[in-house]
Amino acid sequence: MDLIDAWDQSREVHGEFNDFGLPHRSIRQACLEGRLVGEGGGNLLVVLDDGQRVGTVSWHGVMYGPNPESRAWNIGISLIPEVRGRGLGGEVQRQLAERLFNTTAANRVEASTDVDNVAEQRALEKAGFVREGVQHGSQWRAGAWHDLVTYAITRDRRRASRGSGAAASPRHG
Ligand SMILES: CC(C)(COP(=O)(O)OP(=O)(O)OC[C@H]1O[C@@H](n2cnc3c(N)ncnc32)[C@H](O)[C@@H]1OP(=O)(O)O)[C@@H](O)C(=O)NCCC(=O)NCCS
């Protein structure tokens, strides 16, 4: 938990696209309050096969109608700088979407990122997400409004991409 708290307070780890200037919220406190993994969303540590802890992923519900069936998951990711650009971002988000499809009834997993965050857009594409469009002026960050681009994958599409063997594979090392 101390590691995640340290990451949360490091702009280098967050990256410019997660710099919202909000007060730090302790992961230990989130754990105590039962906010780490719950009905409405969650947070997980990204751990490599050799045990190295390299980042976090999160998800929260987005309602597209008042009924429970209309809840989609919106995911987020942050990897430490040392492991970026090795194919992990795509693979981790592919695995997170897979986990959410396997453990919940949701039909849609989505992610939004800054139009300038090319690495995240590419990672999402490699994870099988489809680019849906730009939400103009949707995010206030670092003293300005920013355009976000939304990507999504649906249950059917994930089955199709699995069938064609189009899943991303990580490049370690
Ligand atoms: C965004 C992030 C998750 C991507 O993960 P990653 O492991 O670095 O990404 P991958 O290695 O899977 O893929 C990155 C792709 O983007 C490309 N890329 C990276 N930086 C780029 C840049 N500045 N311009 C163009 N392409 C870039 C890489 O070449 C790669 O594409 P390729 O496989 O076709 O060569 C990771 O960099 C990160 O945690 N960044 C900080 C936090 C963040 O921005 N989170 C998302 C906020 S919404």
The ligand as a Tripos MOL2 file, in Angstrom:
@<TRIPOS>MOLECULE
LIG
   48    50     1     0     0
SMALL
NO_CHARGES

@<TRIPOS>ATOM
      1 C1         -0.4000    4.7350  -21.5090 C.3       1 LIG1
      2 C2          0.2890    3.4740  -21.0510 C.3       1 LIG1
      3 C3         -0.6820    2.6480  -20.1970 C.3       1 LIG1
      4 C4          0.6730    2.6520  -22.2830 C.3       1 LIG1
      5 O1          1.2980    1.4710  -21.8690 O.3       1 LIG1
      6 P1          2.6770    1.0070  -22.5440 P.3       1 LIG1
      7 O2          3.0360   -0.3110  -21.9990 O.co2     1 LIG1
      8 O3          3.6590    2.0960  -22.3810 O.co2     1 LIG1
      9 O4          2.1970    0.9090  -24.0370 O.3       1 LIG1
     10 P2          2.5170   -0.2430  -25.0880 P.3       1 LIG1
     11 O5          3.9740   -0.5580  -25.0250 O.co2     1 LIG1
     12 O6          1.5360   -1.3590  -24.9220 O.co2     1 LIG1
     13 O7          2.1560    0.4730  -26.4520 O.3       1 LIG1
     14 C5          2.4880    1.7810  -26.6570 C.3       1 LIG1
     15 C6          2.3640    2.0500  -28.1450 C.3       1 LIG1
     16 O8          2.2950    3.4430  -28.3090 O.3       1 LIG1
     17 C7          3.4450    3.8610  -29.0450 C.3       1 LIG1
     18 N1          3.8680    5.1000  -28.4290 N.ar      1 LIG1
     19 C8          4.3280    5.2930  -27.1810 C.ar      1 LIG1
     20 N2          4.5820    6.5970  -26.9830 N.ar      1 LIG1
     21 C9          4.2750    7.2210  -28.1370 C.ar      1 LIG1
     22 C10         4.3180    8.5660  -28.5770 C.ar      1 LIG1
     23 N3          4.7150    9.5560  -27.7690 N.pl3     1 LIG1
     24 N4          3.9350    8.8440  -29.8350 N.ar      1 LIG1
     25 C11         3.5250    7.8570  -30.6590 C.ar      1 LIG1
     26 N5          3.4460    6.5610  -30.2960 N.ar      1 LIG1
     27 C12         3.8220    6.2590  -29.0470 C.ar      1 LIG1
     28 C13         4.4590    2.7600  -28.9350 C.3       1 LIG1
     29 O9          5.3260    2.7690  -30.0370 O.3       1 LIG1
     30 C14         3.5530    1.5500  -28.9190 C.3       1 LIG1
     31 O10         3.0810    1.2400  -30.2180 O.3       1 LIG1
     32 P3          3.6400   -0.0130  -31.0690 P.3       1 LIG1
     33 O11         3.4490   -1.2210  -30.2320 O.co2     1 LIG1
     34 O12         2.8190   -0.0020  -32.3030 O.co2     1 LIG1
     35 O13         5.0890    0.2840  -31.2990 O.co2     1 LIG1
     36 C15         1.5630    3.7740  -20.1910 C.3       1 LIG1
     37 O14         2.4920    4.4070  -21.0150 O.3       1 LIG1
     38 C16         1.2870    4.6170  -18.9630 C.2       1 LIG1
     39 O15         0.9730    4.0800  -17.9040 O.2       1 LIG1
     40 N6          1.3890    5.9740  -19.1020 N.am      1 LIG1
     41 C17         1.1530    6.8900  -17.9920 C.3       1 LIG1
     42 C18        -0.2790    6.9050  -17.4970 C.3       1 LIG1
     43 C19        -1.2770    7.1170  -18.6000 C.2       1 LIG1
     44 O16        -1.1210    7.9270  -19.5050 O.2       1 LIG1
     45 N7         -2.3810    6.3570  -18.4670 N.am      1 LIG1
     46 C20        -3.5160    6.4470  -19.3540 C.3       1 LIG1
     47 C21        -4.3060    7.6310  -18.9360 C.3       1 LIG1
     48 S1         -5.9130    7.6400  -19.6310 S.3       1 LIG1
@<TRIPOS>BOND
     1     1     2 1
     2     2     3 1
     3     2     4 1
     4     2    36 1
     5     4     5 1
     6     5     6 1
     7     6     7 2
     8     6     8 1
     9     6     9 1
    10     9    10 1
    11    10    11 2
    12    10    12 1
    13    10    13 1
    14    13    14 1
    15    14    15 1
    16    15    16 1
    17    15    30 1
    18    16    17 1
    19    17    18 1
    20    17    28 1
    21    18    19 ar
    22    18    27 ar
    23    19    20 ar
    24    20    21 ar
    25    21    22 ar
    26    21    27 ar
    27    22    23 1
    28    22    24 ar
    29    24    25 ar
    30    25    26 ar
    31    26    27 ar
    32    28    29 1
    33    28    30 1
    34    30    31 1
    35    31    32 1
    36    32    33 2
    37    32    34 1
    38    32    35 1
    39    36    37 1
    40    36    38 1
    41    38    39 2
    42    38    40 1
    43    40    41 1
    44    41    42 1
    45    42    43 1
    46    43    44 2
    47    43    45 1
    48    45    46 1
    49    46    47 1
    50    47    48 1
@<TRIPOS>SUBSTRUCTURE
     1 LIG1         1 GROUP 0 **** ****
